[in-house]
């Protein structure tokens, strides 16, 4: 690694595809000093956290809803 460059860090993230008939739930993300956008609800998993548990937790934190994981998409 060259001097002054930070090492790249990889982290697991889990996002949920929340469906209601033909509608997909999106969460508005507003980062500091950048333009807001729309994303699937979810985010980073804690160290050692199961991805299914992480997406349920993230959905509760981000949008205040209870989630149930039916299957892994990818």
Residue frames as a rotation matrix with the C-alpha (Angstrom) as fourth column:
UNK 1
0.583 0.813 0.000 0.00
0.813 -0.583 0.000 0.00
0.000 0.000 -1.000 0.00
UNK 2
-0.174 -0.625 0.761 1.27
0.561 -0.698 -0.445 3.44
0.809 0.349 0.473 -0.84
UNK 3
-0.772 -0.194 -0.606 1.84
0.624 -0.415 -0.662 5.96
-0.123 -0.889 0.441 1.90
UNK 4
-0.862 0.448 -0.237 -1.25
-0.394 -0.887 -0.242 8.02
-0.318 -0.115 0.941 2.73
UNK 5
-0.366 0.764 -0.532 -3.78
-0.609 0.235 0.757 5.54
0.703 0.601 0.379 1.32
UNK 6
-0.189 0.405 0.894 -6.25
-0.889 0.315 -0.331 3.84
-0.416 -0.858 0.301 3.63
UNK 7
-0.983 -0.105 0.151 -6.80
-0.056 0.952 0.302 0.11
-0.175 0.288 -0.941 3.32
UNK 8
-0.408 0.881 -0.239 -10.07
-0.624 -0.078 0.777 -0.84
0.666 0.466 0.582 1.66
UNK 9
-0.826 0.224 0.517 -12.57
-0.369 0.478 -0.797 -2.27
-0.426 -0.849 -0.313 4.11
UNK 10
-0.602 0.670 -0.435 -15.25
-0.208 0.394 0.895 -4.76
0.771 0.630 -0.098 3.13
UNK 11
-0.809 0.438 0.392 -18.44
-0.386 0.108 -0.916 -5.14
-0.444 -0.892 0.082 5.13
UNK 12
-0.759 0.634 0.150 -21.50
0.633 0.664 0.398 -7.26
0.153 0.397 -0.905 4.68
UNK 13
-0.781 0.613 -0.116 -24.76
-0.548 -0.763 -0.342 -5.39
-0.298 -0.204 0.932 4.09
UNK 14
-0.712 0.646 0.274 -28.32
0.668 0.744 -0.019 -6.68
-0.217 0.169 -0.961 3.89
UNK 15
-0.815 0.503 -0.287 -31.15
-0.550 -0.827 0.113 -5.00
-0.181 0.250 0.951 2.01
UNK 16
-0.522 0.712 0.469 -34.79
0.323 0.674 -0.664 -6.01
-0.789 -0.196 -0.582 1.88
UNK 17
-0.903 0.430 -0.013 -37.12
-0.144 -0.272 0.952 -6.13
0.405 0.861 0.307 -1.09
UNK 18
-0.720 0.691 -0.065 -40.42
0.179 0.095 -0.979 -5.30
-0.671 -0.716 -0.192 0.61
UNK 19
-0.916 0.394 0.069 -43.40
0.060 -0.036 0.998 -5.94
0.396 0.918 0.009 -1.65
UNK 20
-0.467 0.883 -0.055 -47.08
0.041 -0.040 -0.998 -5.02
-0.883 -0.469 -0.018 -1.41
UNK 21
0.700 0.653 0.288 -48.92
0.230 0.176 -0.957 -6.23
-0.676 0.737 -0.027 -4.53
UNK 22
0.547 -0.500 0.671 -47.09
0.790 0.042 -0.612 -4.44
0.277 0.865 0.418 -7.34
UNK 23
0.814 -0.261 0.519 -45.38
-0.329 -0.943 0.041 -1.85
0.479 -0.204 -0.854 -5.09
UNK 24
0.188 -0.836 -0.515 -41.78
0.753 0.460 -0.471 -1.92
0.630 -0.299 0.716 -3.81
UNK 25
0.939 0.126 -0.320 -40.92
0.326 -0.625 0.709 -0.09
-0.111 -0.770 -0.628 -0.58
UNK 26
0.079 -0.926 0.370 -38.01
0.631 -0.241 -0.737 2.35
0.771 0.291 0.566 -0.83
UNK 27
0.526 -0.024 -0.850 -36.39
0.767 -0.420 0.486 4.45
-0.368 -0.907 -0.202 1.89
UNK 28
0.823 -0.256 0.506 -35.20
0.098 -0.815 -0.571 8.01
0.559 0.520 -0.646 1.28
UNK 29
0.342 -0.822 -0.455 -31.51
0.925 0.210 0.316 8.33
-0.164 -0.529 0.833 2.13
UNK 30
0.900 -0.053 0.432 -30.18
0.053 -0.972 -0.229 11.83
0.432 0.229 -0.872 2.84
UNK 31
0.261 -0.884 -0.387 -26.39
0.952 0.303 -0.050 11.80
0.161 -0.356 0.921 3.29
UNK 32
0.438 -0.197 -0.877 -24.57
0.393 -0.836 0.384 14.79
-0.808 -0.513 -0.289 4.75
UNK 33
-0.053 -0.490 -0.870 -23.69
-0.433 -0.774 0.462 17.37
-0.900 0.401 -0.171 2.07
UNK 34
-0.973 -0.218 0.078 -24.96
-0.023 0.428 0.904 15.25
-0.230 0.877 -0.421 -0.84
UNK 35
-0.452 0.839 -0.303 -28.08
-0.824 -0.262 0.503 14.79
0.343 0.477 0.809 -2.88
UNK 36
-0.233 0.484 0.843 -30.78
-0.621 0.593 -0.512 12.56
-0.748 -0.643 0.163 -1.40
UNK 37
-0.575 0.132 -0.808 -31.78
-0.683 0.466 0.562 9.37
0.450 0.875 -0.178 -3.19
UNK 38
0.464 0.807 0.366 -34.10
-0.883 0.454 0.119 6.39
-0.070 -0.378 0.923 -2.80
UNK 39
-0.597 -0.715 -0.364 -32.83
-0.689 0.689 -0.224 2.93
0.411 0.118 -0.904 -1.81
UNK 40
0.236 0.548 -0.802 -34.02
0.112 0.805 0.583 -0.45
0.965 -0.228 0.128 -0.66
UNK 41
0.658 -0.003 0.753 -34.25
-0.704 -0.360 0.613 -0.42
0.269 -0.933 -0.238 3.15
UNK 42
0.842 -0.437 -0.317 -31.24
0.493 0.861 0.121 -2.01
0.220 -0.258 0.941 4.79
UNK 43
0.659 -0.687 0.306 -27.60
-0.675 -0.720 -0.163 -1.41
0.332 -0.099 -0.938 5.59
UNK 44
-0.258 -0.933 -0.250 -24.46
-0.635 0.359 -0.684 -2.76
0.728 -0.018 -0.685 7.16
UNK 45
0.706 0.356 -0.612 -24.50
0.144 0.774 0.617 -5.95
0.694 -0.523 0.495 9.20
UNK 46
0.625 -0.496 0.603 -22.79
-0.775 -0.306 0.552 -5.91
-0.089 -0.813 -0.576 12.58
UNK 47
-0.396 -0.854 -0.336 -19.67
-0.837 0.487 -0.251 -8.07
0.378 0.182 -0.908 12.95
UNK 48
-0.995 -0.073 0.064 -20.80
-0.090 0.936 -0.341 -11.70
-0.035 -0.346 -0.938 13.19
UNK 49
-0.312 0.950 0.008 -24.48
-0.513 -0.161 -0.843 -10.84
-0.799 -0.268 0.538 12.64
UNK 50
-0.427 0.285 0.858 -26.56
0.641 0.765 0.065 -13.19
-0.638 0.577 -0.510 10.52
UNK 51
-0.995 0.011 0.104 -27.63
0.071 -0.658 0.749 -11.46
0.077 0.753 0.654 7.25
UNK 52
-0.236 0.971 -0.040 -31.30
0.580 0.174 0.796 -12.38
0.780 0.164 -0.604 7.89
UNK 53
0.217 0.251 -0.943 -31.15
0.954 -0.258 0.151 -10.81
-0.205 -0.933 -0.296 11.36
UNK 54
-0.698 -0.591 -0.405 -29.34
0.488 -0.806 0.335 -7.78
-0.524 0.036 0.851 9.93
UNK 55
-0.826 0.411 0.385 -32.00
0.193 -0.437 0.878 -6.99
0.529 0.800 0.282 7.33
UNK 56
0.187 0.911 -0.369 -34.83
0.779 0.091 0.620 -7.34
0.598 -0.403 -0.693 9.87
UNK 57
0.040 -0.273 -0.961 -32.96
0.863 -0.476 0.171 -5.01
-0.504 -0.836 0.216 12.28
UNK 58
-0.885 -0.463 -0.056 -32.12
0.360 -0.753 0.551 -2.50
-0.297 0.467 0.833 9.54
UNK 59
-0.455 0.802 0.387 -35.72
0.438 -0.176 0.881 -2.36
0.775 0.571 -0.271 8.28
UNK 60
0.413 0.597 -0.688 -36.90
0.889 -0.099 0.448 -1.68
0.199 -0.796 -0.572 11.83
UNK 61
-0.198 -0.592 -0.781 -34.24
0.704 -0.641 0.307 1.02
-0.682 -0.489 0.544 12.34
UNK 62
-0.939 -0.310 0.147 -34.67
0.314 -0.604 0.733 2.72
-0.138 0.734 0.665 8.95
UNK 63
-0.671 0.724 0.158 -38.44
-0.208 -0.389 0.898 2.67
0.711 0.570 0.411 8.47
UNK 64
-0.675 0.364 0.642 -39.92
-0.721 -0.143 -0.677 1.48
-0.155 -0.920 0.359 11.75
UNK 65
0.419 0.820 -0.390 -41.58
-0.872 0.483 0.077 -1.64
0.251 0.308 0.918 10.34
UNK 66
0.090 -0.319 0.944 -41.30
-0.475 0.819 0.322 -5.29
-0.876 -0.477 -0.078 11.30
UNK 67
0.061 -0.145 -0.988 -39.85
-0.982 0.169 -0.085 -7.47
0.179 0.975 -0.132 8.58
UNK 68
0.486 0.049 0.873 -39.93
-0.273 0.957 0.099 -11.19
-0.830 -0.287 0.478 7.89
UNK 69
-0.413 -0.698 -0.585 -37.33
-0.840 0.044 0.541 -12.78
-0.352 0.715 -0.604 5.63
UNK 70
0.690 0.701 0.182 -38.89
-0.536 0.663 -0.523 -15.23
-0.487 0.263 0.833 3.21
UNK 71
0.746 -0.491 0.450 -35.84
0.625 0.750 -0.217 -16.06
-0.231 0.444 0.866 1.09
UNK 72
-0.025 -0.861 -0.508 -32.39
0.105 -0.507 0.855 -14.93
-0.994 -0.032 0.103 0.04
UNK 73
0.915 0.389 -0.106 -32.28
-0.031 -0.195 -0.980 -13.29
-0.402 0.900 -0.166 -3.38
UNK 74
0.671 -0.715 0.195 -28.56
0.483 0.223 -0.847 -13.01
0.562 0.662 0.495 -3.86
